[in-house]
Amino acid sequence: MTTDATLWGLEERFWTDGAESARSMTAKNAVFVFPYPAGILSGDTIWREKDVAQRWQSIVISERFVSRKGDIAVLAYRVSAERGGEPIYEALCTSTYLRDDETWLRLSHQQTPLV
């Protein structure tokens, strides 16, 4: 599997797997930026936010871009996500990963909803 495929696989699992899986793929000092009211979250606060902890049933990622330099990778994309009884959520997103001993860990994640 190529590095890009590995990174996109991690990103898709971040949206659809459980919170524990997402936590295991995220650096301890990570920073996430979500739409109001969640806002800027870091450390354990990330996992207490209900909108972060709840997983999505299905997602479609499009407009994918990857920028890599050494052990750092930035993913930028558009997501369309769905979960039970809620309107489809669409956003532009970025995630930054750091390769630490051959393991990619998310350092940051940001979402800008499309309205």
C-alpha positions in Angstrom: 0.0 0.0 0.0 1.3 3.5 -0.9 1.8 6.2 1.7 -1.0 8.2 0.2 -3.4 5.2 0.4 -2.4 4.6 4.0 -3.1 8.2 5.0 -6.5 8.3 3.2 -7.4 5.0 4.9 -6.6 6.5 8.3 -8.6 9.6 7.5 -11.7 7.6 6.4 -11.4 5.5 9.6 -11.3 8.7 11.6 -14.8 9.5 10.4 -16.4 6.0 10.6 -14.6 3.9 13.3 -15.3 4.4 17.0 -13.8 7.1 19.1 -11.2 4.7 20.6 -9.9 4.0 17.1 -9.7 7.7 16.3 -8.0 8.3 19.6 -5.3 5.7 18.9 -4.5 7.4 15.5 -4.2 10.8 17.1 -1.2 12.4 18.8 -1.6 13.2 22.4 -0.9 16.9 21.8 -3.3 17.2 18.8 -5.4 20.2 18.0 -8.8 20.0 16.3 -10.9 23.0 15.0 -14.6 22.3 14.7 -17.5 24.6 13.8 -19.2 26.5 16.7 -20.0 25.6 19.4 -17.2 23.0 19.7 -14.5 25.4 18.5 -10.8 24.7 19.2 -10.2 21.4 21.1 -6.9 19.8 22.3 -5.8 16.9 24.4 -8.6 14.9 26.2 -11.1 17.7 25.5 -11.3 16.4 21.9 -12.8 13.1 23.0 -15.4 14.7 25.4 -17.0 16.7 22.6 -20.2 14.8 21.6 -19.8 15.7 17.9 -16.3 14.3 17.8 -17.0 11.1 19.8 -20.0 10.2 17.6 -19.0 8.4 14.4 -20.6 8.8 11.0 -22.4 5.9 9.3 -21.1 6.7 5.8 -18.9 9.3 4.2 -17.7 10.3 0.7 -14.4 12.1 0.4 -13.8 14.0 -2.8 -11.4 16.8 -4.1 -8.5 15.0 -2.4 -5.1 16.7 -2.1 -2.0 15.5 -0.3 1.2 17.5 0.5 4.1 15.6 2.0 7.5 16.7 3.2 9.6 14.1 5.0 7.6 12.8 8.0 4.8 15.3 7.7 1.7 15.0 5.5 -1.3 17.4 5.0 -4.6 16.1 3.6 -7.2 18.5 2.2 -10.5 17.3 1.0 -14.3 17.8 0.8 -16.4 15.4 2.9 -20.1 14.5 2.7 -21.0 12.5 5.8 -24.2 10.9 7.0 -25.5 9.6 10.4 -28.9 8.5 11.6 -31.6 11.0 11.4 -29.4 14.0 10.8 -29.0 16.1 7.6 -26.0 15.2 5.4 -23.0 17.1 6.7 -20.7 18.7 4.1 -17.4 20.4 4.9 -14.0 21.2 3.6 -11.4 19.6 5.9 -7.6 19.4 6.5 -5.7 16.9 8.6 -2.0 17.0 9.4 -0.1 13.8 10.1 3.3 13.1 11.6 5.1 9.8 10.9 6.6 8.7 14.3 8.5 5.4 14.1 6.7 4.3 11.0 3.2 5.1 12.5 1.2 8.0 11.1 -0.5 10.1 13.9 -2.9 13.0 13.4 -1.5 16.2 14.8 -4.4 18.5 13.7 -7.8 18.3 12.1 -10.0 21.2 10.9 -13.5 21.4 9.4 -15.2 24.2 7.6 -18.9 23.4 7.0 -20.4 24.2 3.6 -23.6 26.1 3.7 
